Amino acid sequence: MQTMPNHDWAQYSLSMTFVLLLLAAALWWLSRRNKGFLLPATQRRIQILEAYPMGLRHKLLLVQVDQQRLLLAVNSNDIQTLHAWPAEPAAPPQPGVSDAH
């Protein structure tokens, strides 16, 4: 089995470091360019709350944008708003209280 000369290892290490730095720079640039690209789901302004498939190309989406909820019908050709209403603020759970009836 042949071993690599030392200058090949040095070139390999430099090349790998360069590729990793380039990848880190690309991710940083994407996160700066697309504000919200790396945001957690709770901080995003647009959230898909539920998706219900109705066939191969049709589905219903429940979407929240800021304080507005939308029920959307989505197919391969268009998107239609079926209903819109204000989002209810999430009430914090109270200890000892159950929703089960």
C-alpha positions as protocol buffer text, in pm:
chain_id: "A"
residue {
  index: 1
  type: MET
  ca { x: 0 y: 0 z: 0 }
}
residue {
  index: 2
  type: GLN
  ca { x: 139 y: 337 z: -98 }
}
residue {
  index: 3
  type: THR
  ca { x: 123 y: 637 z: 133 }
}
residue {
  index: 4
  type: MET
  ca { x: 69 y: 995 z: 25 }
}
residue {
  index: 5
  type: PRO
  ca { x: 364 y: 1231 z: 44 }
}
residue {
  index: 6
  type: ASN
  ca { x: 342 y: 1505 z: 308 }
}
residue {
  index: 7
  type: HIS
  ca { x: 281 y: 1782 z: 55 }
}
residue {
  index: 8
  type: ASP
  ca { x: -28 y: 1594 z: -74 }
}
residue {
  index: 9
  type: TRP
  ca { x: -171 y: 1580 z: 280 }
}
residue {
  index: 10
  type: ALA
  ca { x: -108 y: 1952 z: 322 }
}
residue {
  index: 11
  type: GLN
  ca { x: -279 y: 2029 z: -10 }
}
residue {
  index: 12
  type: TYR
  ca { x: -572 y: 1801 z: 83 }
}
residue {
  index: 13
  type: SER
  ca { x: -611 y: 1974 z: 422 }
}
residue {
  index: 14
  type: LEU
  ca { x: -599 y: 2322 z: 266 }
}
residue {
  index: 15
  type: SER
  ca { x: -852 y: 2223 z: 2 }
}
residue {
  index: 16
  type: MET
  ca { x: -1090 y: 2077 z: 260 }
}
residue {
  index: 17
  type: THR
  ca { x: -1058 y: 2389 z: 480 }
}
residue {
  index: 18
  type: PHE
  ca { x: -1129 y: 2612 z: 180 }
}
residue {
  index: 19
  type: VAL
  ca { x: -1443 y: 2413 z: 89 }
}
residue {
  index: 20
  type: LEU
  ca { x: -1573 y: 2426 z: 446 }
}
residue {
  index: 21
  type: LEU
  ca { x: -1511 y: 2802 z: 469 }
}
residue {
  index: 22
  type: LEU
  ca { x: -1686 y: 2851 z: 136 }
}
residue {
  index: 23
  type: LEU
  ca { x: -1987 y: 2651 z: 260 }
}
residue {
  index: 24
  type: ALA
  ca { x: -2001 y: 2853 z: 584 }
}
residue {
  index: 25
  type: ALA
  ca { x: -1985 y: 3179 z: 387 }
}
residue {
  index: 26
  type: ALA
  ca { x: -2267 y: 3063 z: 156 }
}
residue {
  index: 27
  type: LEU
  ca { x: -2490 y: 2973 z: 452 }
}
residue {
  index: 28
  type: TRP
  ca { x: -2417 y: 3307 z: 620 }
}
residue {
  index: 29
  type: TRP
  ca { x: -2500 y: 3493 z: 297 }
}
residue {
  index: 30
  type: LEU
  ca { x: -2827 y: 3300 z: 255 }
}
residue {
  index: 31
  type: SER
  ca { x: -2932 y: 3373 z: 611 }
}
residue {
  index: 32
  type: ARG
  ca { x: -2862 y: 3747 z: 562 }
}
residue {
  index: 33
  type: ARG
  ca { x: -3033 y: 3758 z: 221 }
}
residue {
  index: 34
  type: ASN
  ca { x: -3345 y: 3564 z: 319 }
}
residue {
  index: 35
  type: LYS
  ca { x: -3446 y: 3720 z: 645 }
}
residue {
  index: 36
  type: GLY
  ca { x: -3624 y: 3437 z: 823 }
}
residue {
  index: 37
  type: PHE
  ca { x: -3440 y: 3158 z: 640 }
}
residue {
  index: 38
  type: LEU
  ca { x: -3310 y: 3025 z: 972 }
}
residue {
  index: 39
  type: LEU
  ca { x: -3584 y: 3158 z: 1202 }
}
residue {
  index: 40
  type: PRO
  ca { x: -3758 y: 2918 z: 1438 }
}
residue {
  index: 41
  type: ALA
  ca { x: -4118 y: 2836 z: 1350 }
}
residue {
  index: 42
  type: THR
  ca { x: -4258 y: 3050 z: 1633 }
}
residue {
  index: 43
  type: GLN
  ca { x: -4096 y: 3366 z: 1493 }
}
residue {
  index: 44
  type: ARG
  ca { x: -4212 y: 3326 z: 1134 }
}
residue {
  index: 45
  type: ARG
  ca { x: -4496 y: 3548 z: 1016 }
}
residue {
  index: 46
  type: ILE
  ca { x: -4642 y: 3285 z: 782 }
}
residue {
  index: 47
  type: GLN
  ca { x: -4718 y: 2944 z: 928 }
}
residue {
  index: 48
  type: ILE
  ca { x: -4893 y: 2641 z: 781 }
}
residue {
  index: 49
  type: LEU
  ca { x: -5099 y: 2511 z: 1071 }
}
residue {
  index: 50
  type: GLU
  ca { x: -5251 y: 2210 z: 897 }
}
residue {
  index: 51
  type: ALA
  ca { x: -5257 y: 2047 z: 555 }
}
residue {
  index: 52
  type: TYR
  ca { x: -5531 y: 1806 z: 448 }
}
residue {
  index: 53
  type: PRO
  ca { x: -5477 y: 1615 z: 122 }
}
residue {
  index: 54
  type: MET
  ca { x: -5797 y: 1567 z: -78 }
}
residue {
  index: 55
  type: GLY
  ca { x: -5646 y: 1383 z: -371 }
}
residue {
  index: 56
  type: LEU
  ca { x: -5328 y: 1364 z: -574 }
}
residue {
  index: 57
  type: ARG
  ca { x: -5331 y: 1732 z: -673 }
}
residue {
  index: 58
  type: HIS
  ca { x: -5579 y: 1892 z: -431 }
}
residue {
  index: 59
  type: LYS
  ca { x: -5542 y: 1986 z: -67 }
}
residue {
  index: 60
  type: LEU
  ca { x: -5675 y: 2220 z: 198 }
}
residue {
  index: 61
  type: LEU
  ca { x: -5434 y: 2437 z: 394 }
}
residue {
  index: 62
  type: LEU
  ca { x: -5496 y: 2619 z: 718 }
}
residue {
  index: 63
  type: VAL
  ca { x: -5250 y: 2909 z: 717 }
}
residue {
  index: 64
  type: GLN
  ca { x: -5183 y: 3183 z: 969 }
}
residue {
  index: 65
  type: VAL
  ca { x: -5034 y: 3514 z: 855 }
}
residue {
  index: 66
  type: ASP
  ca { x: -4970 y: 3749 z: 1147 }
}
residue {
  index: 67
  type: GLN
  ca { x: -5310 y: 3761 z: 1324 }
}
residue {
  index: 68
  type: GLN
  ca { x: -5518 y: 3630 z: 1031 }
}
residue {
  index: 69
  type: ARG
  ca { x: -5612 y: 3268 z: 960 }
}
residue {
  index: 70
  type: LEU
  ca { x: -5694 y: 3152 z: 608 }
}
residue {
  index: 71
  type: LEU
  ca { x: -5847 y: 2832 z: 475 }
}
residue {
  index: 72
  type: LEU
  ca { x: -5700 y: 2777 z: 128 }
}
residue {
  index: 73
  type: ALA
  ca { x: -5789 y: 2530 z: -146 }
}
residue {
  index: 74
  type: VAL
  ca { x: -5473 y: 2442 z: -338 }
}
residue {
  index: 75
  type: ASN
  ca { x: -5451 y: 2252 z: -666 }
}
residue {
  index: 76
  type: SER
  ca { x: -5196 y: 2234 z: -946 }
}
residue {
  index: 77
  type: ASN
  ca { x: -5340 y: 2540 z: -1125 }
}
residue {
  index: 78
  type: ASP
  ca { x: -5440 y: 2789 z: -854 }
}
residue {
  index: 79
  type: ILE
  ca { x: -5497 y: 2875 z: -490 }
}
residue {
  index: 80
  type: GLN
  ca { x: -5838 y: 2992 z: -366 }
}
residue {
  index: 81
  type: THR
  ca { x: -5925 y: 3148 z: -32 }
}
residue {
  index: 82
  type: LEU
  ca { x: -6227 y: 2966 z: 108 }
}
residue {
  index: 83
  type: HIS
  ca { x: -6254 y: 3151 z: 437 }
}
residue {
  index: 84
  type: ALA
  ca { x: -6061 y: 3407 z: 643 }
}
residue {
  index: 85
  type: TRP
  ca { x: -6098 y: 3500 z: 1008 }
}
residue {
  index: 86
  type: PRO
  ca { x: -5891 y: 3661 z: 1283 }
}
residue {
  index: 87
  type: ALA
  ca { x: -5665 y: 3423 z: 1473 }
}
residue {
  index: 88
  type: GLU
  ca { x: -5753 y: 3357 z: 1833 }
}
residue {
  index: 89
  type: PRO
  ca { x: -5476 y: 3437 z: 2077 }
}
residue {
  index: 90
  type: ALA
  ca { x: -5341 y: 3122 z: 2236 }
}
residue {
  index: 91
  type: ALA
  ca { x: -5453 y: 3112 z: 2597 }
}
residue {
  index: 92
  type: PRO
  ca { x: -5192 y: 2976 z: 2836 }
}
residue {
  index: 93
  type: PRO
  ca { x: -5294 y: 2643 z: 2988 }
}
residue {
  index: 94
  type: GLN
  ca { x: -5420 y: 2671 z: 3345 }
}
residue {
  index: 95
  type: PRO
  ca { x: -5294 y: 2411 z: 3590 }
}
residue {
  index: 96
  type: GLY
  ca { x: -5558 y: 2163 z: 3704 }
}
residue {
  index: 97
  type: VAL
  ca { x: -5806 y: 2252 z: 3426 }
}
residue {
  index: 98
  type: SER
  ca { x: -5887 y: 1988 z: 3166 }
}
residue {
  index: 99
  type: ASP
  ca { x: -6061 y: 2036 z: 2830 }
}
residue {
  index: 100
  type: ALA
  ca { x: -6203 y: 1680 z: 2833 }
}
residue {
  index: 101
  type: HIS
  ca { x: -6583 y: 1666 z: 2884 }
}
